[in-house]
């Protein structure tokens, strides 16, 4: 039996065709029992059957295999469960006959509280605490509910039967065919599913309300939520029904199941999970409350619903062959969710906001400890860690880059062909490239393998010399170290206006191009103050390519002027700023040049551009504080000045008929002013918060500015006056809206008093905060609170490891507490602490977090060497 240990994949001598699964969950004792009969095709000589199982007790006497065309069941004399490998090995007395036989097993398990496998979630009904039973099987946890071939390529059909208390709602992937009441219990059987992977099987048992609608071709769509919250499901229902119609057209294949249920689960580790026909969500990603949800909550619901419904085709109907190709699922669903949201809500300008996805991908992929999009996965424990910004965000960005290169129509037609060819089966990355290559006639395989098989991305350096534009590519690393690698880079450039535009591929290390020949324009040196013909060149127009651009001083000056005069599109203004920030962090340009560029944004009003500038300003203020205490008040004053224009335009109160984007921007601008200590903002925020305490329905504190008010309250809280902090906890305890709870949790730790930060972190571990939400409480720990947060993490590590150790949420504790540091000593201390405490599922995150500390430390050292920085900051503030 030992030959099967330590293998990344199951042996291929038996292939499951159909599962008949019967489960009996006990919601009081939090256990379940079950039986499964599997139609199993024996395709090679073997006396073993090897399948996945974990955290289950298998009843040895119940194990039998009935060979094809035989009525005599064979018992398995030896049944062994290898917990480390999560496999169940059955050994029979002789080789099993080839063909389809039936394997039967009986088993029991625990409804765990780890938010994976078959687990329990708690809710209150009429003041009474109750359990519901829920599944979360992706990536590799169906094996925690029933023994199975738990690999995406082992597709089969599933006939599911649940035995549950009569008063409860019991849902699964397919509609109910029959309910038989038997005293206090009912037996619910469901239609058999189409061929699908185990990770998409789902069931939920509990008390729920629902709202219902239909798609244009009559598919029933429902949103289920806790009793009393049905109205909050209406927005997601509208988006869901419309999105299914949209994808039916886009993919040219009808939605394959008879119904779509979407359900909000109070305890849920991820954002949502695309189970076939029964999509599960965190409450914050599905429910929208007209009165108490913010515009950003509404947008989050729309994009998550669109993402999960895209998976019904891309992932569920056509499934990746192995986790190496996870990015096909996630990158694609992320990209296409923007397509759907843009179609439903064009006024949200969601493709501009897509830049946030690209930026997150670029930030992670700028690390030496990143990984290629296509990544080897050798153990189930490693899969969780690749559900990251590379698979989702870099994945989505390279798809956008390719679609922009091939053209929307060709891209769509080729996708539809790919889905048709691989429906009800599995595919690898190459299969998608082949379909796109066939549809477009372009060498897609060659173009894309440099982006998916190789780690990282390039920075393209541009300089102007005697009318020639010289481009050179090299791998960009946030550490500033030289990197290996060469890419086929789709270069787009504009000169002086968006009418003069050129696209070409940079297929070697460098190239020189005659500007006149290329785009028919000449350009003077923009650093010459007297130049009348000064113009600009923007490379990577619309940020469609997944790379950064470094301009020489003259080109950079031209772009700075074009930014200030708003001659550039919002997307390009964003790109110039983000590249400049990244280059500054990598010490390839000075902080002075980043701040000088930033001053060109003082009239900026675009949501996405300002939102990114705000994120950058937080980082610059913290790194500035590490470099020199005397810099800090100057830099804060400078940024307060930059954001003043937008704050004045937006004001505190929503305006009649204003855009969704202005509503989101108001909250972010007021929050950053509060964090940087702008007295006027702090006083007004606290005044409005007091009115809100007196009356939760006051019009003085609409949901879009609540976070700003909460942050302001915490800026003024301290050990000797905790009243504001205590008031916030009161609001937290009194609300039953998850979005309000997470809004408060995300504001508490920004307090500058370390004593309060420790209080907050201890509160986060208390019973009052669901395990799924603890990570919100760690976000935004103040600069002053870093040290106590690290001490707290060390003291509580054993408890944290036991509580979150089996899922991906553990990694968030490490990145949140470790990454903000900026000294080599701290990096060493972190390494030493985790030397004996690391687990395979957090190894990658730990290395990435330590690398970020090194990057910060190097950046601090280089800022200390910049001359006259304090004077420059003062001068910029005066302007």
Number of C-alpha atoms within 10 A of each C-alpha: 13 7 6 17 14 14 12 12 18 18 14 12 16 22 19 21 17 22 23 16 17 20 20 18 23 18 18 10 9 17 18 20 19 20 21 22 20 25 24 24 21 21 15 14 13 16 15 22 22 22 22 25 26 24 18 21 15 24 13 17 12 13 23 21 23 20 22 18 9 8 8 11 15 16 19 21 13 14 19 14 20 17 13 9 19 21 25 23 21 22 19 19 12 12 12 21 17 17 16 20 21 20 21 18 20 20 20 20 20 21 28 18 16 21 23 24 27 28 25 26 21 16 18 12 12 7 7 7 9 16 19 25 23 25 29 29 23 21 21 22 23 28 25 26 27 30 24 21 25 26 22 23 18 20 23 22 20 24 18 24 22 22 22 23 21 17 11 15 15 22 22 26 27 26 18 16 10 13 15 12 14 12 8 9 15 19 19 22 22 19 17 19 21 19 18 25 30 27 25 24 24 26 20 23 22 21 19 19 17 21 17 16 16 19 18 11 10 11 18 16 21 25 30 24 25 20 14 11 19 17 16 23 25 21 18 25 26 18 19 26 22 18 24 25 17 19 22 15 13 17 21 16 15 14 21 16 16 14 19 27 24 28 26 22 24 19 23 26 21 17 16 24 27 25 30 30 27 24 24 29 27 20 24 23 24 30 31 27 17 13 9 18 20 25 20 17 20 20 19 18 21 27 24 23 27 27 28 27 29 28 24 25 24 23 28 27 23 24 28 23 17 16 24 20 22 26 28 25 23 26 24 25 27 27 23 24 25 22 20 25 23 16 15 15 14 12 11 18 16 21 17 19 17 19 23 17 18 25 22 16 23 27 16 22 23 21 21 19 18 18 20 19 29 23 19 14 16 14 14 17 18 17 20 19 17 22 16 16 24 29 28 26 28 30 29 29 28 22 23 23 17 20 17 15 18 18 11 12 12 16 20 17 17 21 21 16 19 21 22 15 15 15 19 19 22 22 21 17 19 14 15 20 21 16 22 26 19 15 19 17 11 13 13 19 17 12 18 21 17 18 23 22 13 18 22 32 27 24 19 25 17 24 18 22 11 8 14 18 16 17 21 18 26 18 21 28 26 24 23 19 13 9 15 14 15 19 23 18 24 20 20 19 19 19 21 20 14 14 9 13 18 16 16 12 12 18 15 12 14 14 14 14 14 17 18 12 10 17 17 12 16 17 19 18 20 22 14 11 8 9 11 10 11 20 21 26 22 27 26 22 21 21 22 24 22 24 23 24 23 23 22 12 16 17 23 23 20 22 26 23 18 20 24 18 12 15 16 22 16 19 20 22 27 25 25 23 22 22 20 26 25 24 24 22 26 22 21 15 15 20 22 18 14 20 22 14 21 23 18 20 22 16 16 19 20 18 24 24 23 23 19 18 22 20 12 16 22 17 14 21 20 18 22 23 17 22 21 13 10 11 18 20 16 21 25 24 19 22 26 22 17 23 22 16 15 21 20 10 11 20 12 21 14 17 11 6 6 10 14 18 18 21 23 21 25 23 24 22 23 28 25 23 25 27 22 21 18 16 12 10 22 23 16 14 26 20 15 19 25 16 15 19 15 9 12 15 13 13 13 20 25 22 23 24 25 25 25 28 28 26 27 32 28 26 24 20 20 18 13 7 10 14 15 20 21 12 16 21 17 12 16 20 12 10 12 11 18 18 21 20 21 19 20 21 27 22 27 30 29 27 27 19 19 22 13 22 28 17 13 23 20 13 16 21 19 12 8 10 17 16 20 18 20 22 20 21 26 26 19 20 25 22 19 15 21 21 16 17 23 18 13 16 18 14 11 13 14 12 12 15 16 11 16 20 17 16 19 20 21 19 21 19 21 20 20 20 23 24 20 21 25 24 18 16 13 18 20 13 11 19 16 11 11 13 10 8 11 13 15 11 22 22 14 17 20 23 16 20 24 25 19 25 23 22 24 26 22 19 26 21 15 17 21 13 11 12 10 9 18 16 12 16 23 16 12 19 18 10 9
